[in-house]
């Protein structure tokens, strides 16, 4: 069976793949100040319970924050912080932390 893709569908997929939810990393850095106690402004966790956010894929960060916001994912601290985030906040934070480049070196 062959699929025929229409131009609007292909354009829609291209826009989504290119970052339909593209946030502003500079705005995200400003908003990340509220995240720094646990995750660090550099995205490297400051406490053992918090994951590193630096370099995580934007799509993952967006999904995680959205899930915390809706209650689909729970964490004592994030369940308090995330509900107040707007979609733009989530996009900006995901863009900022996703844009941080990390270097991994083998031991």
QUIUR-V562997 format. One record per residue. N is the residue number from 1. D_CENTER is the distance of its C-alpha to the mean C-alpha in Angstrom with 1 decimal. Layout:
# QUIUR-V562997
n/d_center
N/D_CENTER
N/D_CENTER
This chain:
# QUIUR-V562997
n/d_center
1/37.0
2/35.5
3/32.6
4/32.9
5/29.9
6/30.4
7/29.3
8/27.1
9/25.3
10/24.8
11/23.6
12/21.1
13/19.7
14/19.7
15/17.8
16/15.1
17/15.0
18/15.0
19/11.9
20/13.3
21/10.2
22/10.2
23/9.3
24/11.4
25/10.6
26/13.8
27/13.2
28/9.8
29/12.1
30/14.6
31/12.5
32/11.3
33/15.0
34/14.7
35/12.4
36/14.9
37/17.5
38/15.6
39/12.8
40/14.7
41/14.1
42/14.0
43/11.3
44/14.3
45/15.2
46/18.3
47/19.4
48/20.0
49/18.3
50/14.8
51/12.7
52/11.9
53/8.3
54/9.9
55/9.7
56/7.5
57/6.9
58/4.3
59/5.9
60/5.8
61/2.6
62/3.7
63/6.9
64/7.1
65/6.7
66/8.9
67/11.2
68/11.7
69/12.5
70/15.0
71/16.3
72/15.8
73/14.3
74/16.2
75/16.3
76/18.8
77/16.8
78/13.5
79/15.8
80/17.4
81/14.5
82/12.0
83/14.9
84/15.4
85/12.1
86/12.7
87/10.9
88/11.1
89/9.7
90/6.5
91/6.5
92/7.8
93/5.8
94/2.6
95/6.1
96/7.8
97/6.7
98/6.4
99/9.8
100/11.5
101/14.1
102/15.6
103/19.0
104/20.3
105/24.1
106/26.2
107/28.6
